[in-house]
Amino acid sequence: MQLTNSSKLGLAYFAYFAVLGIFVPYLPMFLDGRGFNSYQIGVLLAIVTAARIVGPSAWAMVVERRGDPVSVMRLGAVLAALGWGVSYFDVGYWPLVAAMALYSLFWTAILPQLEVSAFHFLQNDNKVYGRIRSFGSLGYILVVMLGGWLLQHLGSEFLPWSASVFLALLLWTLWLLPSFSIKSQTEAASIRFRSLFRHKTFLTFMGATFLMQLGFAPFYGFFMLYCRDLGYSGSFSGLMIAIAVLAEIVAFFFAGSILQRVHYRKLLMFCYGITVLRWLMVAFLAQDWYWLAFSMTFHAASFALAHSAAMQFVQNFFPPQQRSRGQALYAGVVYGGGGAIGAYVAGLIWADGAGSTLTFCASAVAAAAACYLAWTLPRRQEPVQAVAGQ
């Protein structure tokens, strides 16, 4: 049976986020099992995340030269798999930091180009994009639940080989995607990227999304350890993350329809406001499992709807031939910069669990600041010609 491009994209998203389903929640447990303390874990996560600052833009320049996003994704996946292989060996702290940083640098070649490829093959249809993107969430939720079971029964050393399985699946799916050339797209006005630093709307949007991602860092870096310290099992912790991702899948499915009726500014304000409540619930009510489970459902807004609104902004703001670099800039500044600074600060405040409540309160403050910035965004997004050629 021949797969359609939509099916191939769905498989690619599934495999990519399945790898993250092992890497993101269970890497801190893996590092803890290797004997590292919370400060060392925070520093490693910050360095690994910092690779995402320069990586996306560097790979975007490669794409602009080659004109083929798919071949760049394939190269990045192969190199990331090689870097990941070091995790099989107990090489000590700094060699592992170096290997994980290289892995992260190569890994950044994939998602921005996958987003560009998705909008290309789907002809910028936000409704279909949301449904295809939900396959990534499905891969994440299944692997997170599997990871919780593996952690409970096999210990934290399950991580290297299990992630390798899904890396292999990702490599296969990327070779299914057909290549295409962004150089063949219709020429449009170009943005001089230095002019973006004088564009108030763009700076406000990036500031809001940066703060939001900074606030997510404790959740990505320490949630599994937090659950363990509260006395929850690995399977239960995996179930909590699964609830969050299940809510995310539902939200992605309807995100396109919601964005057709609700302006991205209002949607971002709502999502960021909900996130303030989410982090406060995690900080003060997580000892009661039902409140913790309820807080996980807020991931539908905190991530899925907020991400969909951000993607709509980026796609509308940048002309077609520069969307690869636009996606890379967004990924580098927000996920790289926000994630790296957030991971480092969280590692300092966490104090091996003693500062967990304070850390999630800080996340709530960051989300509140993001909500304020979203409120200051214009009610109507400026067309690309507003900054083109400046």
C-alpha positions in Angstrom: 0.0 0.0 0.0 1.4 3.4 -1.0 1.3 6.0 1.7 0.1 9.5 1.0 2.2 12.5 1.9 -0.1 13.2 4.8 0.4 9.7 6.1 4.2 10.1 5.8 4.1 13.3 7.7 2.0 11.7 10.4 4.5 8.9 10.7 7.4 11.4 10.8 5.7 13.4 13.6 4.9 10.2 15.5 8.5 9.0 15.4 10.1 12.4 16.2 7.9 12.9 19.3 8.2 9.2 20.3 12.0 9.9 20.7 11.1 13.0 22.8 8.7 10.8 24.9 11.8 9.0 26.1 14.3 11.8 26.2 12.3 14.7 27.8 10.6 13.2 30.8 13.1 10.4 31.6 16.5 11.9 30.9 16.6 13.5 34.4 15.8 10.1 35.9 18.6 8.6 33.8 21.1 11.2 34.9 20.0 10.8 38.6 20.5 7.1 38.2 24.1 7.8 37.0 24.7 9.6 40.3 24.4 13.3 39.2 22.8 15.9 41.5 20.1 18.4 40.6 22.6 21.2 39.9 24.6 19.0 37.5 21.3 17.8 35.9 20.2 21.5 35.5 23.5 22.5 33.9 23.5 19.5 31.5 19.9 20.3 30.5 20.8 23.9 30.0 23.8 23.1 27.8 21.8 20.6 25.8 19.0 23.0 25.4 21.4 25.9 24.5 22.4 23.9 21.4 18.9 24.6 20.2 19.7 28.4 20.1 22.3 28.3 17.3 21.3 24.9 15.8 18.0 25.8 14.1 19.4 28.9 12.4 22.6 27.1 11.3 20.6 24.3 9.7 18.2 26.9 8.2 21.1 28.5 6.3 22.1 25.0 5.1 18.5 24.6 3.8 18.6 27.9 2.1 21.8 26.9 0.3 20.6 23.4 -0.7 17.0 24.3 -1.1 15.9 20.9 0.2 14.5 20.7 3.7 14.0 16.9 3.6 17.6 16.0 2.9 18.7 18.3 5.8 16.3 16.5 8.1 17.8 13.1 7.1 21.3 14.3 7.7 20.5 15.7 11.1 18.7 12.5 12.2 21.7 10.3 11.2 24.2 12.6 13.1 21.9 12.8 16.1 21.7 9.0 16.2 25.5 8.8 16.2 25.8 11.3 19.1 23.1 9.4 21.1 25.2 6.3 21.0 27.5 7.7 23.7 24.7 7.3 26.2 25.2 3.6 26.2 28.5 4.0 28.0 29.2 5.4 31.5 31.8 7.9 30.3 31.4 10.4 33.2 29.8 13.8 33.4 31.5 16.1 31.0 31.9 13.6 28.1 28.2 12.8 28.5 27.4 16.6 28.4 29.4 17.0 25.2 27.7 14.0 23.6 24.2 15.2 24.5 25.0 18.7 23.3 26.1 17.3 19.9 23.0 15.1 19.8 20.8 18.2 20.5 22.6 20.3 17.9 22.0 17.7 15.2 18.5 17.1 16.5 17.6 20.7 15.8 17.9 20.1 12.1 14.6 18.1 12.2 11.6 19.9 13.6 11.7 23.3 12.0 12.2 21.7 8.6 9.4 19.2 9.4 7.1 22.1 10.1 8.1 23.8 6.9 7.5 20.5 5.0 4.2 19.9 6.6 2.8 23.3 5.6 4.3 22.8 2.1 2.6 19.4 1.5 -0.6 20.5 3.3 -0.7 23.8 1.3 -0.9 25.9 4.5 -4.1 24.3 5.7 -4.1 24.9 9.5 -7.0 22.5 10.1 -5.3 19.5 8.4 -2.0 20.6 10.0 -3.5 20.3 13.5 -4.7 16.8 12.8 -1.4 15.6 11.3 0.5 17.2 14.2 -1.6 15.2 16.7 0.2 12.1 15.5 3.3 13.5 17.2 1.3 13.8 20.4 0.1 10.2 20.0 3.7 9.0 19.7 4.7 11.0 22.7 1.8 9.7 24.9 2.3 6.0 24.0 6.1 6.1 24.6 5.7 8.1 27.9 3.4 5.4 29.2 5.7 2.7 28.0 8.7 4.5 29.6 7.0 4.7 32.9 6.5 0.9 32.9 10.1 0.3 31.8 11.4 2.7 34.4 9.5 0.9 37.1 10.6 -2.6 36.0 14.0 -2.1 34.4 15.4 1.0 36.1 16.7 4.2 34.4 19.2 2.5 32.2 16.3 1.5 29.8 16.7 5.0 28.2 19.6 4.5 25.8 18.3 1.4 23.9 14.6 2.4 24.0 15.3 5.8 22.5 17.5 4.2 19.8 14.5 2.1 18.7 12.5 5.2 17.9 15.5 7.0 16.4 15.7 4.1 13.9 11.9 4.5 13.2 12.4 8.2 12.6 15.2 7.6 10.1 13.0 5.2 8.2 10.1 7.7 8.1 12.3 10.6 6.9 13.4 8.5 3.9 9.7 8.0 3.0 9.1 11.7 2.6 9.7 13.0 -0.9 12.2 15.8 -1.4 11.1 19.2 -2.6 12.8 22.5 -3.4 12.0 25.8 -1.6 13.9 27.6 -4.3 11.1 26.7 -6.8 8.5 28.6 -4.7 7.1 31.9 -6.0 9.4 34.8 -5.0 8.0 37.2 -2.5 9.3 40.2 -0.6 12.1 39.2 1.7 12.6 40.2 5.3 15.9 41.7 6.4 16.3 39.8 9.6 18.0 42.7 11.4 14.9 44.7 10.9 13.0 42.2 13.1 14.8 43.7 16.2 13.0 47.0 15.5 9.6 45.4 14.9 7.5 45.8 18.0 4.9 43.1 17.2 7.5 40.5 16.5 9.5 41.3 19.6 6.4 41.2 21.8 5.4 37.9 20.3 8.9 36.4 20.8 9.1 37.8 24.3 5.8 36.2 25.3 6.6 32.8 23.8 10.1 32.9 25.3 8.7 33.5 28.8 6.2 30.7 28.4 8.9 28.2 27.4 11.1 29.4 30.3 8.3 28.5 32.6 7.9 25.1 31.1 11.6 24.1 32.0 10.9 22.8 35.5 8.1 20.6 34.2 10.3 19.2 31.4 13.4 18.8 33.6 12.1 17.8 37.0 8.5 16.6 36.9 9.4 12.9 37.1 11.7 13.5 40.0 9.0 15.7 41.6 6.5 12.8 41.3 9.0 10.4 42.8 9.6 12.7 45.8 5.9 12.9 46.3 5.8 9.1 46.6 4.2 8.3 43.2 5.4 5.3 41.1 7.1 5.5 37.7 3.9 4.2 36.1 1.7 6.8 37.8 4.1 9.6 36.7 4.0 8.3 33.1 0.2 8.2 33.4 0.1 11.9 34.5 2.2 12.9 31.4 -0.1 10.7 29.3 -3.1 12.7 30.5 -1.4 15.9 29.5 -0.6 14.6 26.0 -4.1 13.1 25.6 -5.5 16.6 26.2 -2.9 17.9 23.8 -4.1 15.5 21.0 -7.7 16.5 21.4 -6.7 20.2 21.3 -4.5 19.8 18.2 -7.4 18.1 16.4 -9.7 21.1 16.9 -7.0 23.8 16.9 -7.4 24.7 13.2 -11.2 25.3 13.6 -10.6 27.3 16.8 -8.1 29.6 15.0 -10.5 30.3 12.3 -12.9 31.8 14.9 -10.6 33.2 17.6 -7.8 35.7 16.9 -4.3 34.4 17.8 -3.9 37.2 20.4 -7.0 36.2 22.4 -6.0 32.6 22.2 -2.5 33.2 23.5 -3.9 35.3 26.4 -6.2 32.5 27.3 -3.6 29.8 27.0 -1.0 31.7 29.1 -3.6 32.6 31.7 -4.6 29.0 32.1 -0.9 28.1 32.5 -0.6 30.4 35.5 -3.2 28.3 37.3 -1.6 25.1 36.1 1.8 25.8 37.7 0.2 27.0 40.9 -1.8 23.8 41.1 1.3 21.7 40.5 3.2 23.7 43.2 0.6 23.5 46.0 -1.9 20.7 45.2 0.3 17.9 43.6 0.2 15.8 46.8 -3.4 15.0 45.9 -3.4 12.8 42.8 -6.7 14.1 41.5 -5.6 17.7 41.5 -2.4 16.8 39.8 -4.3 14.8 37.2 -6.7 17.8 36.7 -3.8 20.2 36.2 -2.4 17.9 33.4 -5.5 18.5 31.3 -4.5 22.2 31.1 -1.7 21.1 28.7 -4.4 21.3 26.0 -4.2 25.1 26.2 -0.7 25.5 27.7 1.0 23.7 24.8 -1.3 22.6 21.9 -3.4 25.7 21.4 -0.6 28.0 22.2 1.7 26.2 19.8 -0.9 26.3 17.0 -1.4 30.0 17.5 2.4 30.6 17.4 2.7 28.5 14.2 0.0 30.6 12.6 1.8 33.8 13.5 5.2 32.5 12.1 3.6 31.2 8.9 1.7 34.5 8.3 4.6 36.7 9.3 7.4 35.3 7.0 7.3 35.0 3.2 7.4 31.4 1.8 11.1 31.3 0.9 12.0 32.5 4.4 9.7 30.3 6.5 12.5 27.8 7.1 14.6 30.5 8.7 11.6 31.9 10.5 10.8 28.6 12.1 14.5 28.2 13.0 14.6 31.6 14.6 11.4 30.8 16.6 12.8 27.4 17.7 16.2 28.8 18.6 15.1 31.8 20.6 12.0 30.2 22.3 12.8 26.6 22.7 16.6 27.0 22.8 17.0 30.3 24.7 13.9 30.0 26.9 14.5 26.3 27.6 18.2 26.7 28.4 17.8 29.6 30.8 14.8 28.0 32.4 16.6 24.7 32.9 19.6 26.4 34.4 17.5 28.5 36.8 15.4 25.5 37.7 18.5 23.5 38.5 19.6 26.3 40.9 16.3 26.7 42.7 15.2 23.0 42.8 17.9 22.1 45.4 17.4 18.4 45.1 13.6 18.8 45.6 13.7 21.2 48.6 12.8 24.2 46.3 10.2 22.4 44.1 7.3 24.6 45.2 9.3 27.8 44.7 10.4 26.6 41.2 6.8 26.0 40.0 5.7 29.4 41.5 8.5 31.0 39.4 7.0 29.2 36.4 3.6 30.7 37.2 5.2 34.2 37.3 6.8 33.7 33.9 3.4 32.6 32.5 1.7 35.6 34.0 4.3 37.9 32.3 3.8 36.1 29.0 0.0 36.7 29.4 0.6 40.4 29.8 2.8 40.6 26.7 0.2 38.7 24.7 -2.4 41.3 25.9 -0.3 44.1 24.4 -0.1 42.4 20.9 -2.1 44.2 18.2 -5.6 43.0 17.5 -4.6 42.5 13.9 -1.4 40.9 12.6 0.6 43.1 10.3 1.3 41.7 6.8 4.8 40.7 5.9 5.2 43.9 3.8 5.3 45.9 7.0 8.8 44.7 7.6 9.9 43.5 4.1 12.9 45.2 2.7 13.7 47.4 5.7 
